[in-house]
Amino acid sequence: MERRYAQSYLETESYKGHVTLLEISKVTEPLYVTYDDKNICIAGDGYLWLQQFPSDKRHSVTTMFDARGKIVQWYIDICYMNGVGENNIP
């Protein structure tokens, strides 16, 4: 897989926490998930994954965009805590 990654820490009136962006340039094979009878591609050439890790919250949100910029899925993780690892990655 060919990809680019960026991250930032934001502190605004309405949001405080880390935000990451994964740009998927090229995949060996697209990744599909199935919900009910619907097969949805969540990772393919040109896809973007925007992740939000709000400080002092117990969830994170991943928004997955297709190559045209259309949202194909929101994924919410419920977690014990948000933070950064030793490598400074949320």
C-alpha positions as CSV (number, residue, x, y, z in Angstrom):
1,M,0.0,0.0,0.0
2,E,1.2,3.5,-0.8
3,R,0.0,6.2,1.6
4,R,0.7,9.5,3.2
5,Y,-0.1,10.4,6.8
6,A,-0.4,13.7,8.6
7,Q,-1.5,14.6,12.1
8,S,-2.1,17.8,14.1
9,Y,-3.3,18.8,17.6
10,L,-6.2,21.3,17.5
11,E,-7.6,23.5,20.3
12,T,-10.6,25.5,19.3
13,E,-13.8,26.7,21.0
14,S,-15.6,23.5,19.8
15,Y,-12.8,20.9,19.6
16,K,-9.7,20.0,21.5
17,G,-7.6,16.9,20.5
18,H,-5.7,15.2,17.8
19,V,-6.8,14.9,14.2
20,T,-5.1,12.6,11.7
21,L,-5.4,12.1,7.9
22,L,-4.4,9.0,6.1
23,E,-4.3,9.4,2.3
24,I,-4.4,6.0,0.6
25,S,-2.7,6.4,-2.8
26,K,-2.5,2.8,-4.0
27,V,-3.8,-0.5,-2.5
28,T,-3.0,-4.0,-3.5
29,E,-6.6,-4.9,-3.2
30,P,-9.6,-2.8,-2.1
31,L,-11.1,-3.5,1.4
32,Y,-14.8,-4.2,1.6
33,V,-17.1,-4.6,4.6
34,T,-20.6,-6.0,4.5
35,Y,-23.6,-4.5,6.4
36,D,-26.8,-6.4,6.0
37,D,-26.8,-7.1,2.2
38,K,-24.6,-4.1,1.3
39,N,-21.0,-4.5,0.3
40,I,-19.1,-1.2,1.0
41,C,-15.6,-0.4,-0.1
42,I,-13.8,1.5,2.8
43,A,-10.2,1.5,1.5
44,G,-9.2,1.8,-2.2
45,D,-7.0,3.9,-4.4
46,G,-7.5,7.6,-3.6
47,Y,-9.4,7.1,-0.4
48,L,-9.0,9.3,2.7
49,W,-9.5,8.4,6.4
50,L,-9.9,11.4,8.7
51,Q,-9.6,10.5,12.4
52,Q,-10.6,12.6,15.4
53,F,-9.3,11.8,18.9
54,P,-10.9,14.3,21.2
55,S,-9.0,15.0,24.5
56,D,-10.7,13.9,27.7
57,K,-13.3,11.8,25.8
58,R,-13.8,8.1,25.6
59,H,-14.4,7.8,21.8
60,S,-12.7,8.5,18.5
61,V,-14.3,9.0,15.1
62,T,-13.0,7.8,11.7
63,T,-14.6,9.2,8.6
64,M,-13.8,7.4,5.4
65,F,-14.0,9.2,2.0
66,D,-13.9,7.6,-1.4
67,A,-11.7,8.9,-4.3
68,R,-14.4,11.4,-5.2
69,G,-14.6,12.8,-1.7
70,K,-17.9,11.1,-0.8
71,I,-18.3,9.8,2.7
72,V,-18.6,6.0,2.6
73,Q,-18.6,5.3,6.3
74,W,-18.3,6.8,9.8
75,Y,-16.8,4.5,12.4
76,I,-16.9,5.3,16.1
77,D,-14.7,3.6,18.6
78,I,-15.7,3.6,22.2
79,C,-12.4,3.4,24.2
80,Y,-11.1,3.6,27.8
81,M,-9.2,6.9,26.9
82,N,-7.6,8.8,24.1
83,G,-3.9,9.7,24.2
84,V,-0.6,9.4,22.3
85,G,1.9,6.6,22.3
86,E,5.7,6.9,22.7
87,N,5.9,7.6,19.0
88,N,3.6,10.6,19.4
89,I,0.8,8.9,17.4
90,P,-2.7,9.0,18.8
